[in-house]
Amino acid sequence: MTRPRVPRPAPLVAGLIALSMLSGCQPPPATGWSGYVEGDYVYIAAPVAGTLVTLSVQAGQMVAAGAPLFTLDATSNQAARAEADARVRAAQAQADNAAKGRRDEEIAVIRAQLDQARALAQRAQADWVRQQALVAQDFVSQSRLDDATTARKQAQDRVAELEASLRVASLPARVDERASAAAQVEAAQQAQRQLQWREQQALQTAPAAGLISDTFWRAGEYVPAGQPVLALLPPEARKARFYVSEGELGGLALGQPVSLHCDGCGAPIGARITRIATQPEYTPPVIYSNTQRAKLVFLVEARPAPADAARLHPGQPLDVQPAASAPRK
């Protein structure tokens, strides 16, 4: 069947119709930008692994800075730290011993031996003098004098040996030995600090006040090292993200004030621009705006004061306007 022919409008009429259609599809220029709220979450994890013993918070709870969040089983770390404490005590005792002389009882033994050696030396000296006189009178042979001379020399050497031993007994260990002992003490203390740190990491507290956004583990589960247990959202970590066209980018600067408007937020929220992207991108699908969809735009971020940031919720749509502009209708 042949379709009926539709008469074409005149060229002028067609141009007017197209112009009217284009003008009807394009709304008037906006006085601001569409955006949304995003949060910089703090993911709290322990740098050590262990079984989750207690989870002191739940999602949606507000916590203060320093509040306990969760605890991991620290039995192994506690035992290792106790071993490190014992090693520190042993190393310190060795260092203290190296800095002292010998015990008083040992020194007393050396003194007694020295007194005995001196007495023997005196007797050997007297015998040597007597043998000299006898040799001079030809009562004994020269060999007897030689024996007396040797005995006297041995007795004197023994006295000198014990006198040196007495001096050494009063001295501490050599400098190198004392330095080695001190280094062993330092090494043991550093190992002790490492284990103390590991033991402390089993208990995690809130680094800042904020909202517990979500928890990822339950008590009794084994948590690998570095695996986040929960997400914390401090008030100052909430920010506005919006997109501006290239033509509007030149009118924005870091620190410039803007006004944030959202459903249920009440009065507009003041914020300041903290970031202007250096690379363009396409508007993300979360921005449901016919005027900005599929446009090449630049990302801009603005942060409100911490007291006002609590009124914003991540994912919430926003209308962002220059601070001097009137609110949108």
C-alpha positions, 0 to 999 in steps of 0.5 A, a space after each residue: 500500500 502506498 503511504 499518503 504523501 505529506 506536503 513539505 513546509 516551506 523552507 522558512 517555516 521549517 527553519 522557524 519550527 526547528 528554532 522553536 524546538 531548540 529554544 524549547 529544549 534548552 532551559 535558561 542558563 543556571 546560576 549555579 552547579 549540581 553536585 553531591 556530598 562525599 565523605 573521606 572515610 577513615 578506615 580503621 585497621 590494626 597493623 597486626 593480625 588476630 581474632 576480633 575479641 570485642 567490637 565496642 561500636 556499631 554502625 550509625 553510632 557517634 564516637 568521641 576521639 579516643 573512644 575504644 573501637 575494637 580489640 584483637 586477641 593479644 595473648 601471643 603478643 603479651 607472651 612475646 613482650 614478657 620474653 623481651 622484658 626478660 631479655 632486657 633484664 639479662 642484658 642490663 645485668 651483663 652490662 652492670 657486671 661488665 662495669 664492675 670489678 670482681 667480687 669482694 670475696 674473690 679479691 679477698 682470696 687474691 689478697 690472701 694468696 699475695 700475703 702467702 707469696 710475700 712470706 715465701 719471698 721473704 724466706 727465699 730472700 733470707 735463704 739466699 743471703 745465708 747461702 751466699 755467706 756459706 759459699 764465701 766460707 766454702 761450707 757449701 758448693 756454688 750449686 746451693 747458691 744457684 738453687 737459692 737464687 732461682 727460688 728467690 726469683 720465683 718467689 718474687 715473680 709470684 708476688 708480682 703476679 698476684 699484685 697485678 691480679 689484685 689490680 686487675 680484679 679492681 678494674 671493670 671490663 675492657 672498654 670494648 666489652 663494656 661497649 658490647 654489653 651496652 649495645 646488647 642492652 640497646 638491642 634488647 630494649 628496641 625489641 621490647 619497644 617493638 613488641 610493646 607497640 604490637 601489643 598496643 595495636 591490638 586495641 584500637 581507639 578512634 583517632 577523631 570524633 565522628 560517625 561509625 559509618 559501617 563495620 566489616 567484621 564480627 567478634 570471633 572472626 580472624 582479622 588479617 593485618 591491615 584489614 579495615 574493621 570499620 569506617 569512621 566519618 569525621 564531620 570535617 571529612 564531608 565535602 561537596 563535589 560539583 562540576 563546572 564548565 570550562 567557561 566558568 572555571 576562570 571565575 573560580 579560585 581556591 578559598 572562594 566561598 560558595 553556598 550549598 543547598 540541599 533538601 532537608 538541610 534548612 538554611 544554606 551551608 557556607 563552604 570554601 573551594 579546596 580543590 579545582 581539578 586540573 584535568 577535565 572529565 565527563 559529568 558522572 551519572 550521579 549528576 542527574 541534570 539535563 544541562 550538565 549531562 555528557 558535558 566536558 567539565 572540571 571537578 571542584 570540591 568545597 568543604 564547609 565548616 566542621 559544625 555545618 558539615 554534620 548537616 550533610 550526608 554522603 551521596 546527598 544531591 546538592 545545588 552549589 551557588 556562588 556565595 553572592 548568588 540568591 538561592 535557587 527556587 
